[in-house]
Amino acid sequence: MTPRFGLLYRAEQRAALFATRPRVEALEIVAEHFLDLTAEQRDELEVLRAHFPLTVHALGTSIGSADGVDERHLERIARLLDYVRPLWWSDHLAFTRVGTTQLGAFAPLPHTHEAVDVVARNAARVRAIVTAPFALENPAAPFAVDGAELAPAEFLAGVCAAADCGLILDVENLHADAWNLGCDADAVVAAVPVERIVEVHLAGGRRIGSEYADSHDAPVPDATWRLYAALCARRIPPLTLIERETGLPPFETLLAELDAARAVARRAVVESAAAESAPSFDKLRMTGVAQHGRIVA
């Protein structure tokens, strides 16, 4: 799959989006904005899917809930996806519901084998109801959960393997976790299973006192660009998304960030090709032996 670079869809920027359509190669829509599938929503989705590859990002699956998933909600998701026919759909690796109580936030899961099993069991129910390819995103954790048995990258790898799903890697969320929790974001990028990554999210947040809010309402910061470059050095993601949720800037600003992401990916490709074509030390040693019969240290 040729790497694509796209945006989170916002209806208020629709005119600018279509005026610059060739520069936006995919769109992500938020499932909960379209679950009613009104006639107006169907018309809007029809126009979008006619011009862009689409992915669908959900908020309420609560894949980490110990008491299972809400199958009525999943049936509504399935109905939407049957209409949209997206590349894949996703939700957050968290729980948002306890019993019938909605938390209104992404509560983090403990990095334990039991949590992996819970997610895998819920993902099996998800696949039984929703047939489109499924992926999970790493949310930023508002607090650390004690009792971790797995490192962050091990947890992501374990969940994706057990749930047999793709991974949405939100690099800005890694940056936020590094700031707030002291997590090693570089280690996560170095160890995360890149073969599972179907999409990457880039955005910016803001400092609030001593903490960093993953508000996704600001330009992508240098720290997040650096993490993205390290990820691209391992593998270029199939889709990179600028996920500006609020505080929308002029559309040209978002396009400039898309171009910046393309530049990072291109640079990674060039550097990888140069590294592969450069002679290794062992090759140099053998050349020296063939030409001179010995190597001088």
N, C-alpha and C positions, 0 to 999 in steps of 0.2 A: 504494500500500500504506500503510495506516495504521501509523504508527510503533508498535513494540512495545517493551516493557521487560521483560527477563527475567533469569534466573539460570543459572549453571552448576549442573547437577544433582548433588547429593550424596545418596546413599541414606540416610545417617544423619539427614538432615533431612526425610525423606519425609513423616512425619506432620505436621510443621509446614507443609510445602509445601501439602499438600492441605487443611489447616485454613484456609489463607489464600489459596486458589487464585485468586480473582478479581484479586488484586493482582500476580500473576505471569503475564505474558502470553505467555511462551515459555520454553523450556528448551534449553540446550545439553548434549549428552551427549558424553563422551569415547569415541571409537570403540574404542580398545584395551581399554576396560572390558567390551565386549560382543561381541568378535569371535568368541568360541566359540559364541554363540547357543545356549546351553543352554536346556532347557525353562524353568528358573527365569528366565533372562535374557529369554526371549521373553515370559513372563508379565509381567515388569516393564515391558518396552518397550510391550507391548500396553496396559497401564494408562496409561502416560505419553502415548502418542500419542493415546489416546482423550480426553485432557483438555487437552493443550497442543500448540501448534505446536512442532516439534522441529528443531534443527539438530545436525549431527554434526561434532565437531572431532577430527581425527586428529593423531597425533604422529610416525608413522613412514614417511610417503610419501617423504621425502628428495628433494623436488622439484628441489633444486639439485645432485644428484649427477651428476658428469660421465660416469659409466658407466651412467646410466639408472636407471629406477625398478624396484622389486621387484614384478614382475607377480603373483606369488603373493599378496603382501600386498594388492595392489589387488583381486584376486579376492575375498578375504575382506571387504574394505571394501564391494565391490559387493554381496555377499550380505547384509551387514548393512543397507545402504541400501535394498535391495529390500524388506526387512522393515519398516524404520522409515518410509520415504517422507518424508524430511525436506524442509524448505524448500530447503536447500543443505547442502553439506558443505565442510570446509576443512582445511587443514594449514598448516604454517609455511614461510615463504620462507627456506629454509635447507637444509643437508644434514646428515643424521644417520648416514650410512653411507658408508664407503669400501670398495669391494669387498664383501666379506662381513663386514667389521668394523663393528659398531654402536658409534657414538661415545658414546651416552648423553647427548647434548646437542645443542642447535641451533647448528651451526657457521655463522657468517655468510658470506654470499656477497660477493665483490667487486662494487662498483657499476660494472660494465663491460658493454659491449655483448655480449661473449662470454657472460657469465653470463646475460644476458637471453635469448640464443639457446638456452642449455642448458635454462633453465626452460621456454621455449616448446616445445622438442622433447620434454621429459619430460611437459609438460601435454598434448600431443597423444596420448601413450600413455595417460595417465590417462583422458582423455575416451573413448578407444577401449574401455576396460574398464569404466569407471564412468560411467553415463549421467546421474546426478544433477548439478545445477548445482554448480560448483566455485569455491572462493575461496581466496585465500592471505592469511595474516596476517604482518604485520611482527613478527619476534621482536626482543627486546632483544639487542644485540650485546655479547658479553663482552669483545671487543677490536676495535679498528679494523683494517680490511684495507686495505693500501696499494694504490695504483694506481687509485683511483676515477676514472672517466670521466664519471660522472653524479652529480648531486646526489641526496640521498635521495628527495625527492619525484619527481624525474625517473626514478629507478630503479623506484620503485613503479609509476609510470604506464607506463613502458616494458614492465615485466613483465606487467602486467594487459592491456595492449593486445596484446602478442605472444602471450601465453598464452590470450587471450580468456576471462578469468576475472574474478570479483568480487574485492573487497578486504575483508579483515577488518582494520580499523585498531585496533590495541591502543594506546590513548592513554597508558596507563601505561608501555608499552615506549618510547614516544617520550620520556616524562619521564625514564626511566632512561638512555636514550642521551644525552640532553642533559646529564645529570649526569656520566656516566662518560666520554663521548667528546667532549663539547663541541659536539654537534650542535645546530642551531637548530630546536628543536621547533616554534616558532611559524611558521617558514618552511615546514616540512613541512605543517602544518595549513593554511596559506594556499595551498599549491600542489598538494596531493594531489588526484587526480581524484575529486571527491566523487560523480560519477555512477557510479563503480565500487564505492563502498562499500555493502556489504550488511549489515554488522554492525560494531559498535564494542564494544571491551572496556574496562571500567573496573575498576581494582583498586588496591591499595596495596602498597608494598614497604617496605624498611627500610635504614637506613644500616649499613654494616659497615666500620668505619674511615673511610677517605676515599671509599669507593665506595658505590654505591646498588644493592642487590639487587632485581631485579624479582620478588620472591618471591610476589606475589599472595596475601599472607596477612595483610593489614592494611587499615584503612579507606582509601578513596580520598583521596589528599592534595590540598591546595588547588591545587598546581601542575597536577595532572591534571584537576581540575574546571575550571580556567581554560582549559586546552587544549580540553576538551570543549565548553565554552561557545563558544569561537572556531569550532570545527567546526560546531556547531549554527547559528551565525550564517550560515554558508555554506549548509548543508543539514541537515535533521534526518535522521539515519540511519534506515533501515528497522527496525533492531533495535539496541537498546543493552543490553548484558549486564554485570551485575556478576559478575566472574569471580574469586570468592574460591576459591582452590584448596585451601589448608590453613588451619589456625588459625581454624576456623569459629567465628564469634561467635553469640550468640543470633539466632534467625531474624528476629526483629523488627528487629535492626540491619541486616540485609541488605535488608529491606523498606524501611527508612528511606532507605537509599542509592538504592534504586529510585525512591522518591518524590522524592529530591533530583535524580536524573537527569531525571525527568519535569518537575520545576520548571524546570530549566535549559532544556530543550527548549521548554516553554511560553513562557518569557521571550524566547527567541530568536524565536519566532513573533510574539509581540506587538510586539517591537521592529522586526522586519522589516515588519510591517503598518503600524506608525506611520511608518517611514521612507518607505514607498511612498506613503502618503497625505499626507505633508508636502509643501508646495509647494517646488519646487526654486528655486534662485537665478535661473535663466533665466525661470521662470514669474513670479517676483516682478518681475523687470526688465520683462517684457512687460506685466504689470499696471500697473506704474508708468508705462510709456510710454503705455498706453491712457488712463490717468486723468489724467496730468499732462503728457504730451508729452515728458518728459525724465526722466532718472535723475540724481539727485545722489549722488555717491560719498560 
